[in-house]
Protein backbone atom coordinates (compact mmCIF):
# COMPACT_ATOMS: atom_id res chain seq x y z
CA UNK A 1 0.00 0.00 0.00
CA UNK A 2 1.19 3.49 -0.77
CA UNK A 3 1.83 6.00 1.99
CA UNK A 4 3.53 5.92 5.33
CA UNK A 5 3.10 3.01 7.69
CA UNK A 6 4.24 2.25 11.21
CA UNK A 7 4.58 -1.04 13.01
CA UNK A 8 3.61 -2.23 15.46
CA UNK A 9 0.52 -0.10 16.16
CA UNK A 10 0.54 -1.11 19.81
CA UNK A 11 3.39 -2.38 21.94
CA UNK A 12 3.72 -3.25 25.60
CA UNK A 13 7.18 -3.85 26.96
CA UNK A 14 9.06 -3.89 30.25
CA UNK A 15 11.58 -1.50 31.68
CA UNK A 16 15.07 -2.21 30.41
CA UNK A 17 14.08 -4.02 27.23
CA UNK A 18 15.11 -2.90 23.78
CA UNK A 19 12.26 -1.91 21.48
CA UNK A 20 12.33 -0.95 17.81
CA UNK A 21 9.53 0.96 16.14
CA UNK A 22 9.40 0.72 12.38
CA UNK A 23 8.49 3.37 9.85
CA UNK A 24 8.17 2.83 6.12
CA UNK A 25 7.18 5.27 3.37
CA UNK A 26 6.58 4.62 -0.32
CA UNK A 27 6.89 8.17 -1.68
CA UNK A 28 10.70 8.30 -1.75
CA UNK A 29 10.56 11.38 0.45
CA UNK A 30 14.00 12.49 1.55
CA UNK A 31 13.01 13.88 4.94
CA UNK A 32 11.73 11.63 7.72
CA UNK A 33 10.90 12.47 11.31
CA UNK A 34 10.08 10.82 14.63
CA UNK A 35 7.84 12.56 17.15
CA UNK A 36 6.43 11.58 20.48
CA UNK A 37 3.05 12.81 21.67
CA UNK A 38 2.35 13.27 25.36
CA UNK A 39 -0.57 14.94 27.06
CA UNK A 40 0.27 18.54 27.83
CA UNK A 41 3.26 18.60 25.48
CA UNK A 42 1.85 18.26 22.00
CA UNK A 43 4.25 16.61 19.57
CA UNK A 44 7.96 16.82 20.20
CA UNK A 45 10.64 15.95 17.69
CA UNK A 46 12.94 13.10 18.69
CA UNK A 47 15.13 12.68 15.61
CA UNK A 48 14.97 13.51 11.95
CA UNK A 49 16.76 12.53 8.77
CA UNK A 50 17.37 14.61 5.67
CA UNK A 51 18.45 11.63 3.54
CA UNK A 52 19.78 8.10 3.81
CA UNK A 53 22.68 7.95 6.27
CA UNK A 54 22.01 11.52 7.48
CA UNK A 55 20.33 11.89 10.86
CA UNK A 56 20.15 14.63 13.46
CA UNK A 57 18.78 15.16 16.95
CA UNK A 58 15.54 16.87 17.70
CA UNK A 59 14.18 18.28 20.93
CA UNK A 60 14.08 15.06 23.01
CA UNK A 61 16.67 12.55 21.66
CA UNK A 62 17.93 11.05 24.91
CA UNK A 63 17.31 7.31 25.19
CA UNK A 64 16.60 6.86 21.48
CA UNK A 65 18.66 5.72 18.51
CA UNK A 66 17.82 5.98 14.82
CA UNK A 67 19.27 4.75 11.57
CA UNK A 68 18.49 5.36 7.92
CA UNK A 69 20.24 2.87 5.67
CA UNK A 70 17.45 3.05 3.07
CA UNK A 71 15.45 6.09 2.01
CA UNK A 72 12.12 4.39 2.69
CA UNK A 73 12.82 3.14 6.23
CA UNK A 74 13.51 5.03 9.43
CA UNK A 75 13.45 2.77 12.50
CA UNK A 76 13.48 4.18 16.03
CA UNK A 77 15.10 2.11 18.78
CA UNK A 78 14.71 2.48 22.50
CA UNK A 79 17.87 0.78 23.71
CA UNK A 80 16.70 0.34 27.31
CA UNK A 81 13.07 1.35 27.69
CA UNK A 82 11.99 3.44 30.65
CA UNK A 83 8.51 4.25 31.95
CA UNK A 84 8.96 7.86 30.87
CA UNK A 85 9.09 6.63 27.28
CA UNK A 86 5.49 5.49 27.47
CA UNK A 87 3.95 7.59 24.72
CA UNK A 88 2.43 7.66 21.27
CA UNK A 89 5.10 7.78 18.58
CA UNK A 90 4.53 9.28 15.16
CA UNK A 91 6.69 8.97 12.09
CA UNK A 92 6.39 11.57 9.33
CA UNK A 93 7.96 12.30 5.94
CA UNK A 94 8.21 15.20 3.52
CA UNK A 95 9.71 15.95 0.14
CA UNK A 96 13.25 17.23 -0.10
CA UNK A 97 12.84 20.10 -2.49
CA UNK A 98 11.32 22.46 0.08
CA UNK A 99 11.56 22.13 3.83
CA UNK A 100 8.25 23.94 4.05
CA UNK A 101 6.46 21.10 2.36
CA UNK A 102 3.71 19.34 4.24
CA UNK A 103 4.78 16.56 6.54
CA UNK A 104 2.72 13.40 6.12
CA UNK A 105 2.20 11.41 9.29
CA UNK A 106 1.92 7.71 9.91
CA UNK A 107 -0.90 6.29 12.06
CA UNK A 108 1.20 6.24 15.23
CA UNK A 109 2.44 3.55 17.62
CA UNK A 110 1.16 3.47 21.19
CA UNK A 111 4.00 2.23 23.39
CA UNK A 112 3.53 1.27 27.01
CA UNK A 113 6.54 0.58 29.20
CA UNK A 114 5.69 -1.29 32.40
CA UNK B 1 13.94 29.70 21.04
CA UNK B 2 10.97 28.90 18.86
CA UNK B 3 7.72 28.36 20.70
CA UNK B 4 4.04 27.86 19.95
CA UNK B 5 1.39 28.66 22.54
CA UNK B 6 -2.15 27.37 22.49
CA UNK B 7 -3.58 28.76 25.69
CA UNK B 8 -7.01 27.14 25.52
CA UNK B 9 -6.85 23.42 26.38
CA UNK B 10 -10.48 22.74 25.50
CA UNK B 11 -13.36 24.32 23.63
CA UNK B 12 -16.91 23.33 22.84
CA UNK B 13 -19.19 24.56 20.07
CA UNK B 14 -22.71 23.84 18.91
CA UNK B 15 -23.09 22.17 15.55
CA UNK B 16 -23.43 24.69 12.68
CA UNK B 17 -21.87 27.51 14.71
CA UNK B 18 -18.49 29.17 14.22
CA UNK B 19 -15.53 28.68 16.51
CA UNK B 20 -12.07 30.24 16.63
CA UNK B 21 -9.01 28.47 17.99
CA UNK B 22 -6.14 30.69 19.14
CA UNK B 23 -2.44 30.28 18.57
CA UNK B 24 0.54 32.51 19.14
CA UNK B 25 4.15 31.79 18.26
CA UNK B 26 7.57 33.22 18.71
CA UNK B 27 10.48 33.18 16.30
CA UNK B 28 13.22 35.53 15.24
CA UNK B 29 13.03 34.27 11.66
CA UNK B 30 11.30 36.36 9.01
CA UNK B 31 10.35 33.53 6.68
CA UNK B 32 8.37 30.57 7.93
CA UNK B 33 5.24 28.52 7.37
CA UNK B 34 2.39 28.04 9.80
CA UNK B 35 0.11 25.03 9.98
CA UNK B 36 -2.98 23.75 11.68
CA UNK B 37 -3.20 19.98 12.08
CA UNK B 38 -6.28 18.03 13.11
CA UNK B 39 -6.08 14.82 15.13
CA UNK B 40 -9.42 12.99 15.36
CA UNK B 41 -9.95 10.09 17.77
CA UNK B 42 -8.37 7.78 15.18
CA UNK B 43 -5.05 9.51 16.06
CA UNK B 44 -4.23 10.24 12.42
CA UNK B 45 -2.61 13.68 11.97
CA UNK B 46 -4.29 15.58 9.14
CA UNK B 47 -3.15 18.89 7.71
CA UNK B 48 -6.05 21.35 7.80
CA UNK B 49 -4.51 24.55 6.47
CA UNK B 50 -1.15 26.17 5.76
CA UNK B 51 -0.05 29.81 5.68
CA UNK B 52 3.15 31.25 4.24
CA UNK B 53 4.47 34.05 6.43
CA UNK B 54 5.38 36.23 3.45
CA UNK B 55 1.79 36.20 2.19
CA UNK B 56 -0.50 38.84 3.63
CA UNK B 57 -3.67 37.15 2.42
CA UNK B 58 -5.18 34.77 4.93
CA UNK B 59 -5.41 31.16 3.81
CA UNK B 60 -8.81 29.52 3.34
CA UNK B 61 -9.79 25.89 2.84
CA UNK B 62 -13.54 25.42 2.55
CA UNK B 63 -14.97 25.94 6.07
CA UNK B 64 -11.53 26.57 7.56
CA UNK B 65 -9.80 29.93 7.47
CA UNK B 66 -7.03 31.62 9.39
CA UNK B 67 -6.48 35.06 10.83
CA UNK B 68 -2.76 35.64 10.43
CA UNK B 69 -1.37 38.67 12.25
CA UNK B 70 2.37 38.63 11.58
CA UNK B 71 3.27 41.61 13.74
CA UNK B 72 1.40 40.14 16.69
CA UNK B 73 2.68 36.63 15.89
CA UNK B 74 -0.84 35.32 16.03
CA UNK B 75 -2.33 32.55 13.88
CA UNK B 76 -5.91 31.65 14.77
CA UNK B 77 -8.10 29.07 13.05
CA UNK B 78 -11.74 29.76 12.33
CA UNK B 79 -14.09 26.86 11.67
CA UNK B 80 -17.39 27.88 10.13
CA UNK B 81 -20.56 25.79 10.12
CA UNK B 82 -19.05 23.34 12.63
CA UNK B 83 -19.78 19.68 12.01
CA UNK B 84 -19.70 16.69 14.33
CA UNK B 85 -16.74 15.39 12.35
CA UNK B 86 -14.74 18.44 13.39
CA UNK B 87 -14.50 16.99 16.91
CA UNK B 88 -10.77 16.46 17.35
CA UNK B 89 -7.60 17.81 18.85
CA UNK B 90 -6.13 20.68 16.85
CA UNK B 91 -2.44 21.54 16.81
CA UNK B 92 -0.86 24.76 15.67
CA UNK B 93 2.67 24.39 14.32
CA UNK B 94 5.31 26.27 12.37
CA UNK B 95 8.54 25.59 10.55
CA UNK B 96 11.41 27.84 9.54
CA UNK B 97 14.21 27.34 7.10
CA UNK B 98 16.75 27.82 9.87
CA UNK B 99 16.26 24.40 11.41
CA UNK B 100 13.76 22.61 9.15
CA UNK B 101 11.84 21.35 12.16
CA UNK B 102 8.16 21.60 12.94
CA UNK B 103 7.44 23.13 16.33
CA UNK B 104 4.03 22.19 17.72
CA UNK B 105 1.77 23.74 20.31
CA UNK B 106 0.25 21.61 23.06
CA UNK B 107 -3.03 21.30 21.20
CA UNK B 108 -6.63 22.13 21.91
CA UNK B 109 -9.47 19.65 22.21
CA UNK B 110 -12.51 20.78 20.28
CA UNK B 111 -15.89 19.16 20.90
CA UNK B 112 -18.80 19.81 18.55
CA UNK B 113 -22.16 19.30 20.26
CA UNK B 114 -25.19 18.06 18.29
Interface residues (C-beta under 8 A of the other chain):
Chain A: X31 X33 X35 X40 X41 X42 X43 X44 X45 X48 X50 X58 X59 X88 X90 X92 X99 X100 X102 X103 X105 X107 X108
Chain B: X4 X6 X32 X33 X35 X42 X43 X44 X45 X47 X50 X52 X91 X93 X95 X97 X100 X101 X102 X104 X105 X106 X107
